[in-house]
Amino acid sequence: MGAEGRMDFDLDELELAFGLHVAGLIVAADDELHANEAAFLARAFPTEELEASGFLADGERTERYHEAAMAALDRLPGELAQGEKLGLLELLVVAVKADGEVDIEEARALVDGGRLLELDDEVLEAFVHDELGLDFATLREE
C-alpha cells in the first residue's frame, strides 16, 4: 500500500489493467461478444496472469484491478513514451478486428483509449488509417 491507503502498481500492472479496461470497452461497443473476441480476451489477458496480479478472484475482477485501472489513467500518459502508448493500442487493434470486421463503434472505443493515454488526434488519425484502414473523419460522433 502506498500513501493514504492506495495500492502501488508497477508499470506492467498498469498496462495490463489499462489494456483489459479498453479491450472490454472495444468488445462491448457493438453490444455483442463474438466468439473470436472472447478468444482474443482469453489469449491477451489469461486468467492465470490476472489471478497472479490480483486482478481476478473467483472469476470476478477485484478491487485491486479497479484501483490499478484508475491508477493507469493517472500515470500511463506521463510515464509511457508515444511509441509505448501506440504499442498498447496495437495490441487492442486485434480486439477491433477479432470478429472479422472493423466496427465503427469498436474503432471509436480504440480511439478513446488513445485519448485516455493523451495521444493527440494527428497521431491517432495516422494510427487509425494505418492499422484499421479508416478515415479518421468517419469516427466522429454522429
C-alpha positions as CSV (number, residue, x, y, z in Angstrom):
1,M,0.0,0.0,0.0
2,G,1.1,3.5,-0.8
3,A,0.3,6.8,0.8
4,E,-3.2,7.3,2.1
5,G,-4.0,3.6,1.8
6,R,-3.7,3.5,-2.0
7,M,-2.2,0.5,-3.7
8,D,1.1,0.7,-5.5
9,F,1.4,-0.8,-9.0
10,D,4.3,-1.4,-11.3
11,L,4.2,-0.3,-14.9
12,D,3.4,-3.8,-16.2
13,E,0.4,-4.0,-13.9
14,L,-0.8,-0.6,-15.0
15,E,-0.5,-1.6,-18.7
16,L,-2.3,-4.9,-18.0
17,A,-5.2,-3.1,-16.2
18,F,-5.4,-0.4,-18.9
19,G,-5.4,-3.0,-21.7
20,L,-8.1,-5.1,-20.1
21,H,-10.2,-2.0,-19.4
22,V,-10.0,-0.7,-23.0
23,A,-10.3,-4.2,-24.6
24,G,-13.6,-4.5,-22.6
25,L,-14.8,-1.2,-24.0
26,I,-14.0,-2.3,-27.5
27,V,-15.6,-5.7,-27.4
28,A,-18.7,-4.2,-25.7
29,A,-19.0,-1.3,-28.2
30,D,-21.2,-3.2,-30.7
31,D,-23.3,-4.8,-27.9
32,E,-22.2,-8.4,-29.0
33,L,-19.4,-10.6,-27.7
34,H,-18.4,-12.7,-30.6
35,A,-16.6,-16.0,-30.1
36,N,-13.4,-14.5,-31.7
37,E,-13.5,-11.6,-29.4
38,A,-13.8,-13.9,-26.3
39,A,-10.9,-15.9,-27.6
40,F,-8.8,-12.7,-28.0
41,L,-9.6,-11.7,-24.5
42,A,-8.6,-15.1,-23.2
43,R,-5.3,-15.0,-25.1
44,A,-4.4,-11.4,-24.4
45,F,-5.5,-11.5,-20.7
46,P,-5.0,-15.1,-19.5
47,T,-6.9,-15.9,-16.3
48,E,-3.7,-17.1,-14.7
49,E,-2.0,-13.8,-15.3
50,L,-5.0,-11.8,-14.0
51,E,-5.2,-14.0,-10.9
52,A,-1.4,-13.7,-10.3
53,S,-1.7,-9.9,-10.4
54,G,-4.6,-10.0,-8.0
55,F,-6.9,-8.5,-10.7
56,L,-9.2,-11.6,-10.8
57,A,-10.5,-13.8,-8.0
58,D,-13.3,-16.4,-8.2
59,G,-13.9,-15.3,-11.8
60,E,-14.6,-11.6,-10.8
61,R,-12.5,-8.5,-11.3
62,T,-11.1,-7.4,-7.9
63,E,-10.9,-4.1,-6.2
64,R,-7.2,-4.2,-6.9
65,Y,-7.9,-4.3,-10.6
66,H,-10.3,-1.3,-10.4
67,E,-7.6,0.6,-8.4
68,A,-5.0,-0.3,-11.0
69,A,-7.2,0.8,-13.9
70,M,-7.8,4.2,-12.2
71,A,-4.0,4.5,-11.4
72,A,-3.3,3.6,-15.1
73,L,-5.4,6.5,-16.3
74,D,-3.5,8.8,-14.0
75,R,0.1,7.5,-14.5
76,L,0.4,6.0,-18.0
77,P,0.0,9.2,-20.0
78,G,3.1,10.7,-18.3
79,E,5.1,7.5,-17.8
80,L,4.9,6.0,-21.3
81,A,6.6,7.3,-24.4
82,Q,4.5,7.8,-27.5
83,G,5.8,4.5,-29.1
84,E,4.9,2.6,-25.9
85,K,1.4,4.1,-26.0
86,L,1.0,3.1,-29.6
87,G,2.3,-0.4,-28.8
88,L,-0.6,-0.8,-26.2
89,L,-3.1,0.3,-28.9
90,E,-1.6,-2.1,-31.4
91,L,-2.5,-5.0,-29.1
92,L,-6.0,-3.6,-28.9
93,V,-6.4,-3.4,-32.7
94,V,-6.7,-7.2,-32.6
95,A,-9.8,-6.7,-30.4
96,V,-11.3,-4.4,-33.0
97,K,-10.6,-6.9,-35.8
98,A,-11.4,-10.1,-33.9
99,D,-14.9,-10.6,-35.2
100,G,-13.7,-10.3,-38.8
101,E,-14.9,-6.8,-39.4
102,V,-14.0,-3.3,-38.3
103,D,-17.0,-1.9,-36.5
104,I,-17.1,1.9,-36.2
105,E,-18.1,1.8,-32.6
106,E,-15.2,-0.5,-31.7
107,A,-12.8,1.7,-33.6
108,R,-14.2,4.7,-31.6
109,A,-13.5,2.9,-28.4
110,L,-9.9,2.2,-29.5
111,V,-9.5,6.0,-30.3
112,D,-11.0,6.8,-26.9
113,G,-8.3,4.5,-25.4
114,G,-5.7,6.5,-27.2
115,R,-7.1,9.7,-25.9
116,L,-7.0,8.3,-22.4
117,L,-3.3,7.9,-23.0
118,E,-3.2,11.6,-24.1
119,L,-2.2,10.8,-27.7
120,D,-3.2,13.7,-29.9
121,D,-5.6,13.5,-32.8
122,E,-2.9,13.7,-35.5
123,V,-1.2,10.6,-34.1
124,L,-4.5,8.8,-33.7
125,E,-5.6,9.7,-37.2
126,A,-2.4,8.2,-38.7
127,F,-2.7,5.2,-36.4
128,V,-6.4,4.5,-37.4
129,H,-5.5,4.9,-41.1
130,D,-2.5,2.6,-40.9
131,E,-3.9,-0.1,-38.6
132,L,-7.6,-0.1,-39.5
133,G,-7.7,1.5,-42.9
134,L,-10.3,4.0,-41.7
135,D,-10.6,7.7,-42.4
136,F,-10.5,9.4,-39.0
137,A,-13.4,11.6,-40.0
138,T,-15.7,8.5,-40.1
139,L,-15.1,8.1,-36.4
140,R,-16.6,11.4,-35.5
141,E,-19.8,11.0,-33.4
142,E,-23.0,11.4,-35.4
